[in-house]
Amino acid sequence: MSSPEFDLPTIRRHALRLLSRRAHSHHEMERKLLRHYDREPVAAVLEDLKDRNLLDDDALAEERALMLCRRRLWGPQRIGSDLRRLGISAKIVARAIDRS
């Protein structure tokens, strides 16, 4: 799994690199980071990102639903399925679809 040289700043840089490419749900980010690092430091980094509003499932869901709806790519069911695939809770998905 991880080795001792991986500390919180290393994990944080990895997470920020992922976020610089696109927004990620909490679930996605956790899954990707756990491939390389242990659970405890990953949880600490995710909590820090959430506190800094860099990891926000509500905003991600609303933004993605609105974008897909405005471009008329998908209907509500397909948007909901896509958001759930990202690991976003059903409650947040429903709220995002209602707002789009």
Stockholm file with secondary structure:
# STOCKHOLM 1.0

chainA/1-100         MSSPEFDLPTIRRHALRLLSRRAHSHHEMERKLLRHYDREPVAAVLEDLKDRNLLDDDALAEERALMLCRRRLWGPQRIGSDLRRLGISAKIVARAIDRS
#=GR chainA/1-100 SS CCCTTCCHHHHHHHHHHHHHHSCCCHHHHHHHHHTTSCHHHHHHHHHHHHHTTSSCHHHHHHHHHHHHHHTTCCCHHHHHHHHHHTTCCHHHHHHHHHHC
#=GC SS_cons         CCCTTCCHHHHHHHHHHHHHHSCCCHHHHHHHHHTTSCHHHHHHHHHHHHHTTSSCHHHHHHHHHHHHHHTTCCCHHHHHHHHHHTTCCHHHHHHHHHHC
//
